[in-house]
Amino acid sequence: MPDDPTDRRSWFLAFLKGARTVPRSRWTARQVWRPTPGSMASLLLGLWLFGTGEALLLTGDLGASPWTVLAQGLSLKTGWDIGWLTFLISMTVLLLWIPLRQRPGLGTVLNIIVIPVALQITYDVVPTPSNLAARFALVLLGIVTIGLGSGFYLTAGHGPGPRDGWMTGLHHRTGRPVSQIRLGIEVVVLVLGVALGGTFGVGTVLFALLIGQSVALGLQVVTHLAPPLPHAQEPTSPGRA
């Protein structure tokens, strides 16, 4: 950080804009199936924070992210735990990779396991506040936590999660922009979740509006904490078969 107050302010404003891409960090793995101690720690911490953030959104009871709304709706219909259903949804999405010839990485597998566990544990422990302001605070904290978790998880370099891989696979197969593909998936998932009884509300809207900037800021924080080494190489992508 610069010493001059004017320079510090400029640096801080630039920092708040977040990262424009997924940068490398000091612990980014070079191969998706060969973790280093740093990349594994970054991956596990990121996935745990991501699941914790999803649970905080859900606990706020003002509407969660579309995929969690779907898990909540299925939970209401089946009586199963939301964490277990999140795991089953992730496994189902991973099966959709097969016709798209996508290749999973270590991060893909651990995504399916760690996020549901973190979500369920946090959801069981944190009660829903009766105060509306506290519920809003939980929603905002959840979005920030997901963004920071994404920063650690994405810079680990171990491949995309099931939903991201499905999105990129459809993008490669159809030629449609990633933004359109992701929007279409999120809308369909949200409609299904609401139809099953999941909660749609201001929290869902806030998530849609803020999650992009939250992830960008999370990436910025992580690479500030652990800038890449001068000799670091680009990590190997899982790619397509």
Secondary structure as UniProt FT lines:
FT   HELIX           5..16
FT   TURN            26..27
FT   TURN            32..33
FT   HELIX           37..60
FT   HELIX           66..78
FT   HELIX           82..95
FT   HELIX           97..100
FT   HELIX           106..125
FT   HELIX           132..155
FT   HELIX           162..174
FT   HELIX           178..195
FT   TURN            196..197
FT   HELIX           202..225
FT   TURN            230..231
//
